[in-house]
């Protein structure tokens, strides 16, 4: 083990930690996100703006750090721009008094739970496209919970959602269970992708990181298919294999980082292969 000091002037207690590549985020009580984009060598306080909110909980999802804030909404950290991007379409807005309390994922789907500060109502949402859109999941049977005193978390299995809540005001704890197939079509009718697709990386040009997203169609639902994602230089020489594993149907995001790499500036190509499907796109690295 090698110690690295989180060299900020902030005080408080670290509550959660997540890392994706060379991006590391520590949440500190009363301060929010303390971020390093160089593998822990230097740290700065970095919270979403517009409106200004503290990040209270973070996870690594598909190669990126996602977090919830002291207000409503989910944010993804863009390590290239060193900013938080809101991924909250379909969630209550920051002025709705719906407090985001828990964030998790199962397979390739994100889940977030919110509690109303005024009505104490619990709401649960899911996103199968990395947070671009969110759909409501039934909360029928959940009791009202005090958003101010609630410590909430939840986990999923292939058949159930479990929601845990601890109320500090009454020193009481409860676990709620709902039968739910995490691989099924959502209640609002959003289905798994219908075709293979490789998307253009973002940002492009990039330095030092960029996100590559792709979809595996619903005709492999319940099964897996071997997926490879490789990067080639301008002469067609393989630079690196990013993915070589079996995947189920869904939308995936992969964060490609050149930190600690000797790759020069120039044009590169990335190729996705899955079964008989093959697609190649071009990206530009500028140092």
Secondary structure as GFF3:
##gff-version 3
##sequence-region A 1 287
A	DSSP	beta_strand	14	20	.	.	.	ID=ss1
A	DSSP	beta_strand	23	28	.	.	.	ID=ss2
A	DSSP	beta_strand	32	36	.	.	.	ID=ss3
A	DSSP	beta_strand	44	45	.	.	.	ID=ss4
A	DSSP	beta_strand	55	61	.	.	.	ID=ss5
A	DSSP	beta_strand	64	69	.	.	.	ID=ss6
A	DSSP	beta_strand	74	78	.	.	.	ID=ss7
A	DSSP	beta_strand	83	86	.	.	.	ID=ss8
A	DSSP	beta_strand	98	106	.	.	.	ID=ss9
A	DSSP	beta_strand	109	116	.	.	.	ID=ss10
A	DSSP	beta_strand	122	127	.	.	.	ID=ss11
A	DSSP	beta_strand	135	137	.	.	.	ID=ss12
A	DSSP	beta_strand	150	156	.	.	.	ID=ss13
A	DSSP	beta_strand	160	167	.	.	.	ID=ss14
A	DSSP	beta_strand	172	179	.	.	.	ID=ss15
A	DSSP	beta_strand	197	198	.	.	.	ID=ss16
A	DSSP	beta_strand	209	216	.	.	.	ID=ss17
A	DSSP	three_ten_helix	218	220	.	.	.	ID=ss18
A	DSSP	beta_strand	225	232	.	.	.	ID=ss19
A	DSSP	beta_strand	238	247	.	.	.	ID=ss20
A	DSSP	beta_strand	250	257	.	.	.	ID=ss21
A	DSSP	beta_strand	266	274	.	.	.	ID=ss22
A	DSSP	beta_strand	277	285	.	.	.	ID=ss23
###
